[in-house]
Amino acid sequence: MEAAQNFWSGRSQMGSYMNKNLFSFLAGFIRSRRMLLFLLTGIWLFSATACNTGKGISGENLKNRSARFLMKQLVEHQLDTEWFSAKAKIDYVDPYESISLTSYIRMRKDSVIWMNFKKLSVEAVRIQITPDSIYIIDRLNNEYSIKGFGFLQQQYQLPVTFESLQSLLLGNPVFFTTDLESEVVGQQHKLQGAGKRFANTYLLNGISYLLEGLILEDREKDRVVSTGLSDYRELGENGNFSYIRNITMAGDDRGEISVDMEFSKVEINVPKSIKFEIPDRYTRVD
């Protein structure tokens, strides 16, 4: 473990600063991810069905569908599973640093989301989210943190729920506003709505109606979160899952943050062991 800590502390000219920042980054990254995918930008997606039925179709050929019809399509295409597990390769870039990590994810519906983050097989951070609490273990500094779930809402003033986090992890839509309007833009269907504070846009593939983009704009905080979903694959009879995600966050004074995620080893409805034990020697930090 000492060698692992030396590896991490030596990765930059400011080793101790990086160790602190890594914990902050990972915690912040998870928090922002669970606020979560507020913009899904248009990435072309053609599944086998789309290729067969959509040959020769261009944007001009798309018929504008009602918002009600498109909402129904979003609901019908949701991935519904009791258990979910996957491996994710993550590339994070902000104005100050870039980090590449591997994460292993396990989730039980309406119960728990468990994740860890590794660099070259060395675990740096482990996170567990339940409907009422968030637990974070920093293995590099022998520290841990426990927050009530309401911390996310208070800290970021965003409409975050446990249900919305698990939906976004699965690539399912989360609705932040009502009274949506629809139109055709290029080869996508666009759903757009706005409330007093938030404005959001959903982008659906023009043929398959799979969700390709969601944009959430926080007008009060002057920030936008955008995520693109692509490389959909069928998971048996349970639906389709996006294996590639790109998240960008811009606004405030933080500069632009970009997170690229590539999933692999995706399993659904396979029960997994979920362990989260905090060593006695670890110090609690808030």
Residue frames as qw, qx, qy, qz and C-alpha x, y, z in Angstrom:
[[0.000, 0.886, 0.464, 0.000, 0.00, 0.00, 0.00],
 [0.333, -0.742, 0.112, 0.570, 2.96, 2.33, 0.71],
 [0.368, -0.071, 0.607, 0.701, 4.21, 1.80, -2.85],
 [0.150, 0.656, 0.666, 0.322, 0.77, 2.61, -4.16],
 [0.168, -0.917, -0.250, 0.260, 0.65, 5.84, -2.16],
 [0.384, -0.521, 0.349, 0.678, 4.11, 6.80, -3.42],
 [0.335, 0.281, 0.694, 0.573, 2.96, 6.20, -6.98],
 [0.027, 0.836, 0.528, 0.146, -0.02, 8.49, -6.54],
 [0.291, -0.871, -0.063, 0.390, 1.86, 11.26, -4.72],
 [0.417, -0.413, 0.458, 0.667, 4.57, 11.27, -7.37],
 [0.493, 0.524, 0.632, 0.287, 2.31, 11.63, -10.38],
 [0.217, 0.890, 0.169, 0.363, 2.75, 15.43, -10.45],
 [0.373, 0.416, -0.359, 0.748, 5.03, 18.17, -9.10],
 [0.356, -0.376, 0.331, -0.789, 2.51, 18.79, -6.33],
 [0.387, -0.040, -0.920, -0.038, 2.03, 15.31, -4.97],
 [0.040, -0.295, -0.760, 0.578, 0.31, 16.07, -1.68],
 [0.345, 0.314, 0.045, -0.884, -1.92, 18.64, -3.39],
 [0.480, 0.127, -0.677, -0.543, -2.87, 16.09, -6.03],
 [0.236, -0.157, -0.940, 0.190, -3.75, 13.49, -3.40],
 [0.153, 0.384, 0.520, -0.748, -6.14, 15.94, -1.77],
 [0.398, 0.360, -0.222, -0.814, -7.49, 17.03, -5.11],
 [0.292, 0.038, -0.900, -0.321, -7.99, 13.47, -6.28],
 [0.039, -0.366, -0.854, 0.368, -10.36, 12.82, -3.39],
 [0.224, 0.511, 0.224, -0.799, -12.12, 16.13, -4.03],
 [0.306, 0.296, -0.573, -0.700, -12.28, 15.43, -7.74],
 [0.215, -0.112, -0.957, -0.157, -13.69, 11.94, -7.34],
 [0.043, 0.470, 0.712, -0.520, -16.26, 13.08, -4.81],
 [0.245, 0.522, -0.003, -0.817, -17.18, 16.02, -6.99],
 [0.239, 0.190, -0.755, -0.580, -17.29, 13.89, -10.10],
 [0.103, -0.305, -0.946, 0.042, -19.70, 11.46, -8.52],
 [0.117, 0.556, 0.485, -0.665, -21.83, 14.28, -7.22],
 [0.271, 0.459, -0.268, -0.803, -21.96, 15.95, -10.62],
 [0.185, 0.035, -0.901, -0.391, -22.69, 12.65, -12.29],
 [0.090, -0.428, -0.884, 0.168, -25.64, 12.11, -10.00],
 [0.204, 0.441, 0.173, -0.857, -26.97, 15.54, -10.46],
 [0.622, -0.121, 0.690, 0.350, -26.59, 14.08, -13.48],
 [0.384, 0.115, 0.629, 0.666, -26.67, 13.84, -17.10],
 [0.186, 0.686, 0.367, -0.600, -28.25, 17.11, -17.87],
 [0.457, 0.663, -0.230, -0.546, -27.42, 17.35, -21.45],
 [0.727, 0.027, 0.652, 0.215, -27.36, 14.64, -23.96],
 [0.171, 0.629, -0.349, -0.673, -25.84, 15.92, -27.09],
 [0.857, 0.403, 0.057, -0.317, -26.68, 14.42, -30.50],
 [0.189, -0.466, 0.822, 0.267, -24.44, 11.50, -31.39],
 [0.673, 0.219, -0.432, -0.559, -25.58, 9.47, -34.40],
 [0.419, -0.160, 0.858, -0.249, -26.92, 6.12, -33.40],
 [0.704, 0.212, -0.377, -0.563, -28.17, 3.49, -35.81],
 [0.590, -0.206, 0.751, -0.212, -29.07, 0.15, -34.29],
 [0.212, 0.027, 0.903, 0.373, -29.72, -2.90, -36.44],
 [0.243, 0.665, 0.692, -0.141, -33.38, -1.98, -36.54],
 [0.104, 0.832, 0.013, -0.544, -32.62, 1.58, -37.53],
 [0.113, -0.423, 0.679, 0.589, -30.33, 0.48, -40.30],
 [0.218, 0.248, 0.911, 0.248, -32.96, -1.82, -41.73],
 [0.135, 0.756, 0.637, -0.069, -35.91, 0.52, -41.50],
 [0.067, -0.883, -0.077, 0.457, -34.18, 3.85, -41.88],
 [0.549, -0.043, 0.496, 0.672, -32.17, 3.44, -45.04],
 [0.216, 0.439, 0.481, 0.727, -32.41, 6.53, -47.15],
 [0.241, -0.862, -0.444, -0.024, -34.21, 8.60, -44.52],
 [0.379, 0.277, -0.157, 0.869, -32.92, 12.14, -44.06],
 [0.044, -0.269, -0.492, 0.827, -33.90, 14.97, -41.78],
 [0.342, 0.092, -0.226, -0.908, -36.36, 16.29, -44.35],
 [0.519, -0.131, -0.759, -0.371, -38.20, 12.97, -44.33],
 [0.203, -0.180, -0.813, 0.515, -38.82, 12.89, -40.61],
 [0.309, -0.647, -0.485, -0.501, -42.35, 13.56, -39.57],
 [0.082, -0.396, 0.460, -0.791, -42.74, 15.79, -36.56],
 [0.498, -0.354, -0.792, 0.016, -44.20, 13.80, -33.67],
 [0.409, -0.790, -0.118, -0.441, -46.18, 15.17, -30.77],
 [0.053, -0.575, 0.642, -0.505, -44.51, 15.70, -27.42],
 [0.787, -0.215, 0.365, -0.447, -46.88, 13.13, -25.92],
 [0.946, 0.291, -0.136, -0.043, -45.85, 10.52, -28.49],
 [0.495, 0.581, -0.517, 0.387, -42.13, 11.15, -27.92],
 [0.369, -0.512, 0.556, -0.541, -42.53, 11.04, -24.14],
 [0.936, -0.043, 0.183, -0.298, -44.20, 7.67, -24.52],
 [0.821, 0.449, -0.317, 0.158, -41.27, 6.45, -26.61],
 [0.110, 0.628, -0.592, 0.492, -38.79, 7.57, -23.96],
 [0.644, -0.344, 0.476, -0.490, -40.69, 5.70, -21.27],
 [0.969, 0.158, 0.046, -0.184, -41.04, 2.54, -23.37],
 [0.717, 0.520, -0.378, 0.269, -37.30, 2.49, -24.16],
 [0.337, -0.743, 0.464, -0.345, -36.21, 2.72, -20.53],
 [0.555, 0.214, -0.789, 0.153, -33.92, -0.01, -19.27],
 [0.672, -0.513, 0.158, -0.510, -35.57, -1.71, -16.29],
 [0.716, 0.162, -0.653, 0.185, -33.53, -4.10, -14.19],
 [0.723, -0.675, -0.140, -0.047, -33.32, -5.21, -10.56],
 [0.681, -0.523, 0.255, 0.444, -29.51, -5.57, -10.65],
 [0.562, 0.813, -0.083, 0.129, -26.91, -3.78, -12.76],
 [0.633, -0.589, 0.299, 0.404, -23.13, -4.10, -12.86],
 [0.664, 0.716, 0.029, 0.212, -20.47, -2.84, -15.25],
 [0.626, -0.318, 0.098, 0.705, -16.90, -1.73, -15.71],
 [0.293, 0.935, 0.194, 0.047, -16.29, 1.82, -16.93],
 [0.616, 0.030, 0.054, 0.786, -13.20, 3.48, -18.35],
 [0.061, -0.943, -0.304, 0.118, -13.28, 7.17, -17.38],
 [0.523, 0.194, 0.049, 0.829, -11.26, 10.06, -18.81],
 [0.187, -0.886, -0.366, 0.213, -11.66, 13.33, -16.91],
 [0.473, 0.244, 0.086, 0.842, -10.37, 16.72, -18.11],
 [0.115, -0.928, -0.321, 0.150, -10.72, 20.18, -16.57],
 [0.307, 0.916, -0.147, 0.214, -8.69, 23.37, -17.01],
 [0.298, -0.792, 0.507, -0.162, -6.16, 22.21, -14.41],
 [0.311, -0.358, 0.880, 0.006, -5.68, 18.47, -14.82],
 [0.764, 0.169, -0.408, -0.470, -6.63, 15.30, -16.63],
 [0.409, -0.312, 0.813, -0.272, -7.11, 11.89, -15.04],
 [0.667, 0.109, -0.608, -0.417, -7.83, 8.43, -16.46],
 [0.391, -0.249, 0.744, -0.481, -9.45, 5.90, -14.15],
 [0.415, -0.113, -0.846, -0.315, -11.28, 2.61, -14.13],
 [0.458, -0.185, 0.421, -0.761, -14.52, 2.22, -12.19],
 [0.225, -0.173, -0.953, -0.110, -16.50, -0.85, -11.20],
 [0.412, -0.141, 0.082, -0.896, -20.20, -0.20, -10.65],
 [0.187, -0.260, -0.947, 0.009, -22.88, -2.25, -8.93],
 [0.340, -0.112, 0.100, -0.928, -26.47, -1.24, -8.38],
 [0.033, -0.355, -0.932, 0.070, -29.57, -2.74, -6.87],
 [0.114, -0.537, -0.439, -0.711, -32.78, -1.01, -7.84],
 [0.435, -0.729, -0.156, -0.505, -34.15, 1.44, -5.26],
 [0.848, -0.485, -0.150, 0.149, -31.58, 0.21, -2.75],
 [0.532, -0.667, 0.281, 0.439, -27.91, 0.99, -3.37],
 [0.645, 0.737, -0.145, 0.141, -25.38, 2.29, -5.90],
 [0.720, -0.555, 0.282, 0.306, -21.82, 1.12, -5.27],
 [0.635, 0.740, -0.127, 0.182, -18.73, 2.31, -7.16],
 [0.647, -0.581, 0.197, 0.452, -14.98, 2.20, -6.80],
 [0.447, 0.881, -0.156, -0.012, -12.25, 3.99, -8.74],
 [0.836, -0.303, 0.281, 0.361, -8.85, 2.56, -9.60],
 [0.332, 0.862, -0.358, -0.136, -5.64, 3.69, -11.25],
 [0.436, 0.477, -0.761, 0.053, -3.39, 0.87, -12.48],
 [0.688, -0.224, -0.690, -0.028, -5.35, -1.59, -10.29],
 [0.268, -0.080, -0.581, 0.764, -4.83, 0.53, -7.16],
 [0.184, -0.748, -0.613, -0.177, -8.14, 1.51, -5.56],
 [0.189, 0.260, -0.185, 0.929, -8.26, 5.21, -4.69],
 [0.374, -0.050, 0.274, -0.884, -11.86, 5.83, -3.74],
 [0.129, -0.299, -0.938, -0.118, -14.94, 3.72, -2.94],
 [0.305, -0.051, 0.086, -0.947, -18.43, 5.21, -2.89],
 [0.067, -0.369, -0.927, -0.010, -21.79, 3.91, -1.75],
 [0.274, -0.089, -0.030, -0.957, -25.05, 5.77, -2.29],
 [0.019, -0.392, -0.910, 0.135, -28.31, 4.79, -0.65],
 [0.042, -0.730, -0.528, -0.432, -31.68, 6.59, -0.76],
 [0.369, -0.910, -0.185, -0.044, -30.75, 8.53, 2.38],
 [0.504, -0.758, 0.290, 0.296, -26.93, 8.68, 2.57],
 [0.674, 0.675, -0.268, 0.134, -23.66, 9.01, 0.63],
 [0.756, -0.560, 0.269, 0.206, -20.52, 7.26, 1.90],
 [0.587, 0.746, -0.285, 0.132, -17.04, 7.96, 0.48],
 [0.816, -0.464, 0.188, 0.289, -13.80, 6.18, 1.41],
 [0.352, 0.864, -0.358, 0.041, -10.49, 7.82, 0.45],
 [0.967, -0.168, -0.013, 0.190, -8.00, 4.97, 0.56],
 [0.593, 0.525, -0.184, 0.581, -5.03, 7.17, -0.34],
 [0.004, 0.546, -0.346, 0.763, -5.36, 9.33, 2.76],
 [0.316, -0.212, -0.867, 0.321, -7.12, 6.87, 5.11],
 [0.213, 0.138, 0.283, -0.925, -10.15, 9.13, 5.34],
 [0.013, 0.428, 0.866, 0.258, -13.89, 8.78, 4.88],
 [0.214, 0.019, 0.078, -0.974, -16.96, 10.98, 4.61],
 [0.027, 0.455, 0.890, -0.006, -20.65, 10.38, 5.28],
 [0.167, 0.055, -0.045, -0.983, -23.30, 12.77, 4.01],
 [0.468, 0.436, 0.648, -0.413, -27.06, 12.76, 4.08],
 [0.456, 0.399, 0.641, 0.472, -28.54, 12.48, 0.61],
 [0.074, 0.938, 0.335, -0.057, -29.98, 15.95, 1.00],
 [0.440, -0.587, 0.247, 0.633, -26.40, 17.24, 0.85],
 [0.400, 0.189, 0.609, 0.658, -26.53, 17.04, -2.93],
 [0.053, 0.794, 0.531, 0.291, -29.63, 19.17, -3.10],
 [0.332, -0.896, -0.119, 0.269, -28.30, 21.70, -0.59],
 [0.520, -0.437, 0.353, 0.644, -24.79, 21.92, -2.02],
 [0.236, 0.014, 0.620, 0.748, -25.76, 22.16, -5.68],
 [0.382, 0.411, 0.282, -0.778, -29.37, 23.28, -5.44],
 [0.357, 0.195, -0.708, -0.577, -30.41, 20.73, -8.04],
 [0.800, -0.098, 0.106, -0.582, -33.46, 18.43, -8.13],
 [0.361, 0.355, -0.862, -0.003, -31.54, 15.25, -7.34],
 [0.825, -0.269, 0.253, -0.427, -33.17, 12.07, -6.04],
 [0.473, -0.317, 0.816, 0.101, -31.86, 8.55, -5.67],
 [0.694, 0.453, 0.555, -0.069, -34.31, 7.45, -8.35],
 [0.445, 0.879, -0.095, -0.141, -32.96, 10.03, -10.78],
 [0.170, -0.700, 0.679, 0.142, -29.38, 8.89, -10.15],
 [0.567, -0.044, 0.819, 0.079, -30.10, 5.25, -10.92],
 [0.628, 0.682, 0.356, -0.122, -32.10, 6.26, -14.00],
 [0.269, 0.900, -0.305, -0.158, -29.25, 8.34, -15.35],
 [0.377, -0.489, 0.777, 0.122, -26.74, 5.57, -14.63],
 [0.615, 0.240, 0.749, 0.054, -28.85, 3.25, -16.77],
 [0.129, -0.022, 0.517, 0.846, -29.15, 5.91, -19.46],
 [0.005, 0.649, 0.755, 0.089, -32.86, 6.45, -18.82],
 [0.053, 0.581, 0.137, 0.801, -34.43, 9.91, -19.13],
 [0.254, -0.467, -0.594, 0.604, -35.12, 12.08, -16.12],
 [0.073, 0.717, 0.448, 0.529, -37.75, 14.77, -16.52],
 [0.333, -0.213, -0.352, 0.848, -37.00, 18.13, -14.93],
 [0.248, 0.230, 0.043, -0.940, -39.71, 20.24, -16.53],
 [0.437, 0.448, 0.773, -0.109, -43.20, 19.74, -17.94],
 [0.410, 0.825, 0.193, -0.338, -45.11, 21.22, -20.88],
 [0.443, -0.323, 0.597, 0.586, -42.58, 20.04, -23.45],
 [0.589, 0.685, -0.005, -0.429, -42.78, 20.99, -27.10],
 [0.753, -0.052, 0.572, 0.321, -41.48, 18.93, -30.02],
 [0.466, 0.795, -0.190, -0.339, -39.84, 19.61, -33.37],
 [0.930, 0.180, 0.141, 0.287, -37.54, 17.92, -35.88],
 [0.061, -0.907, 0.367, 0.197, -33.91, 19.06, -35.93],
 [0.107, 0.520, -0.818, -0.222, -31.68, 17.36, -38.48],
 [0.614, -0.008, -0.750, -0.244, -32.25, 13.64, -38.04],
 [0.218, -0.133, -0.803, 0.538, -33.41, 13.87, -34.45],
 [0.332, -0.736, -0.485, -0.335, -36.62, 14.58, -32.61],
 [0.237, 0.228, -0.415, 0.848, -36.23, 17.41, -30.12],
 [0.434, -0.716, -0.542, -0.066, -38.24, 17.79, -26.94],
 [0.312, 0.248, -0.268, 0.877, -37.79, 21.08, -25.14],
 [0.399, -0.777, -0.454, -0.176, -39.28, 22.73, -22.08],
 [0.282, 0.347, -0.362, 0.818, -38.49, 25.37, -19.51],
 [0.446, -0.697, -0.545, 0.130, -39.51, 26.23, -15.97],
 [0.186, -0.982, -0.016, -0.019, -38.72, 29.19, -13.75],
 [0.393, -0.758, 0.482, 0.198, -35.14, 28.06, -13.19],
 [0.491, -0.221, 0.779, 0.323, -34.35, 25.06, -15.39],
 [0.662, 0.531, -0.182, -0.496, -34.60, 24.55, -19.15],
 [0.532, -0.263, 0.792, 0.141, -34.07, 21.11, -20.61],
 [0.605, 0.499, -0.367, -0.500, -33.87, 19.50, -24.03],
 [0.731, -0.105, 0.674, 0.007, -34.13, 15.83, -25.01],
 [0.380, 0.545, -0.545, -0.512, -32.76, 14.58, -28.32],
 [0.792, 0.042, 0.585, -0.166, -34.15, 11.31, -29.72],
 [0.253, -0.156, 0.781, 0.550, -32.93, 9.33, -32.68],
 [0.448, 0.259, -0.170, -0.839, -35.20, 10.09, -35.61],
 [0.620, 0.103, -0.674, -0.388, -35.81, 6.44, -36.40],
 [0.529, -0.117, -0.815, 0.207, -35.36, 4.33, -33.28],
 [0.413, -0.771, -0.147, -0.462, -36.49, 7.01, -30.79],
 [0.775, -0.295, -0.337, 0.447, -33.62, 6.06, -28.48],
 [0.240, -0.962, -0.035, 0.125, -32.38, 8.87, -26.28],
 [0.747, 0.349, -0.042, 0.564, -29.21, 10.45, -27.68],
 [0.305, 0.290, -0.215, 0.881, -28.99, 13.70, -25.81],
 [0.352, -0.801, -0.483, 0.045, -30.22, 15.66, -22.81],
 [0.299, 0.394, -0.160, 0.854, -29.37, 19.28, -22.05],
 [0.400, -0.760, -0.488, 0.155, -30.08, 20.84, -18.68],
 [0.271, 0.494, -0.085, 0.822, -29.54, 24.56, -18.27],
 [0.403, -0.625, -0.512, 0.430, -29.56, 26.09, -14.81],
 [0.211, 0.774, 0.197, 0.563, -30.43, 29.71, -15.56],
 [0.465, -0.880, -0.034, -0.085, -30.04, 30.84, -11.97],
 [0.697, -0.543, 0.319, 0.342, -26.50, 29.47, -11.65],
 [0.407, 0.801, -0.325, -0.296, -25.57, 30.15, -15.29],
 [0.243, -0.413, 0.866, 0.145, -24.39, 26.62, -15.99],
 [0.812, 0.289, -0.219, -0.458, -25.13, 23.89, -18.48],
 [0.479, -0.309, 0.821, 0.023, -24.54, 20.14, -18.20],
 [0.723, 0.436, -0.246, -0.477, -24.60, 18.14, -21.39],
 [0.528, -0.269, 0.805, 0.031, -24.24, 14.42, -22.04],
 [0.611, 0.378, -0.467, -0.515, -24.18, 12.40, -25.23],
 [0.712, -0.134, 0.670, -0.160, -25.12, 8.71, -25.37],
 [0.594, 0.514, -0.471, -0.401, -24.08, 6.40, -28.19],
 [0.300, 0.281, -0.912, -0.009, -23.17, 2.79, -29.01],
 [0.714, -0.142, 0.311, -0.610, -26.49, 1.34, -27.89],
 [0.301, 0.171, -0.927, -0.145, -26.63, -2.45, -27.62],
 [0.743, -0.329, -0.292, -0.504, -29.47, -4.77, -26.77],
 [0.116, -0.327, 0.829, -0.438, -29.46, -6.43, -23.37],
 [0.060, 0.230, 0.970, -0.050, -31.72, -9.37, -24.09],
 [0.103, -0.654, -0.668, -0.340, -35.38, -8.55, -23.60],
 [0.358, -0.638, -0.408, 0.546, -34.64, -5.83, -21.06],
 [0.200, 0.961, 0.123, -0.149, -33.92, -3.06, -23.55],
 [0.667, 0.561, -0.092, 0.482, -30.96, -1.12, -24.90],
 [0.570, -0.727, -0.029, 0.382, -27.97, 0.29, -23.06],
 [0.383, 0.894, -0.173, 0.157, -25.61, 3.08, -24.15],
 [0.891, -0.176, -0.080, 0.410, -22.00, 1.91, -23.81],
 [0.479, 0.150, -0.007, 0.865, -20.42, 5.29, -24.56],
 [0.161, -0.906, -0.384, 0.074, -21.21, 8.54, -22.72],
 [0.434, 0.253, -0.079, 0.861, -19.70, 12.00, -22.93],
 [0.286, -0.837, -0.439, 0.158, -20.47, 14.59, -20.27],
 [0.368, 0.333, -0.068, 0.865, -19.52, 18.25, -20.42],
 [0.314, -0.789, -0.466, 0.249, -20.14, 20.81, -17.70],
 [0.359, 0.315, 0.060, 0.876, -19.71, 24.53, -18.24],
 [0.269, -0.809, -0.287, -0.436, -20.58, 27.68, -16.36],
 [0.600, -0.780, -0.060, 0.168, -19.84, 29.51, -13.12],
 [0.052, 0.893, -0.445, -0.045, -16.11, 30.11, -12.68],
 [0.785, -0.304, 0.538, 0.049, -14.98, 26.49, -12.93],
 [0.139, 0.487, -0.694, -0.511, -14.23, 26.38, -16.64],
 [0.821, 0.159, -0.297, -0.461, -15.32, 23.48, -18.81],
 [0.456, -0.334, 0.813, -0.144, -15.17, 19.96, -17.45],
 [0.715, 0.286, -0.456, -0.447, -15.33, 16.93, -19.74],
 [0.529, -0.267, 0.780, -0.200, -15.88, 13.30, -18.74],
 [0.632, 0.285, -0.571, -0.440, -15.77, 10.46, -21.26],
 [0.599, -0.229, 0.696, -0.322, -17.07, 7.07, -20.15],
 [0.586, 0.266, -0.659, -0.389, -16.88, 3.74, -21.95],
 [0.747, -0.267, 0.439, -0.423, -18.75, 0.81, -20.40],
 [0.520, 0.282, -0.788, -0.169, -17.89, -2.88, -20.68],
 [0.247, -0.037, -0.927, 0.280, -18.75, -6.13, -18.90],
 [0.454, -0.155, 0.101, -0.871, -22.35, -4.99, -18.50],
 [0.229, -0.189, -0.955, 0.014, -24.60, -7.45, -16.65],
 [0.456, -0.265, 0.044, -0.849, -28.22, -7.08, -15.66],
 [0.847, -0.264, -0.034, -0.459, -30.36, -9.05, -13.22],
 [0.784, 0.105, -0.535, 0.297, -27.31, -10.86, -11.85],
 [0.563, -0.822, -0.058, -0.062, -27.12, -10.41, -8.03],
 [0.554, 0.509, -0.396, 0.526, -23.75, -9.11, -6.84],
 [0.623, -0.492, -0.402, 0.457, -22.04, -8.91, -3.48],
 [0.105, 0.822, 0.004, 0.560, -21.85, -5.30, -2.27],
 [0.703, -0.407, -0.346, 0.470, -19.29, -4.67, 0.48],
 [0.129, 0.768, -0.064, 0.624, -18.61, -1.33, 2.08],
 [0.731, -0.554, -0.289, 0.274, -16.60, -1.48, 5.29],
 [0.105, 0.900, -0.213, 0.367, -14.80, 1.53, 6.76],
 [0.704, 0.060, -0.532, 0.467, -11.55, 0.55, 8.54],
 [0.511, -0.765, -0.332, 0.210, -11.32, 1.62, 12.19],
 [0.557, -0.330, 0.059, 0.760, -8.07, 3.49, 11.55],
 [0.244, 0.490, 0.417, 0.725, -9.65, 5.82, 9.01],
 [0.086, -0.330, -0.345, 0.874, -10.44, 9.42, 10.01],
 [0.229, 0.730, 0.640, 0.073, -13.81, 10.96, 9.27],
 [0.175, -0.193, 0.112, 0.959, -13.72, 14.26, 7.35],
 [0.276, 0.727, 0.607, -0.166, -16.61, 16.51, 6.30]]
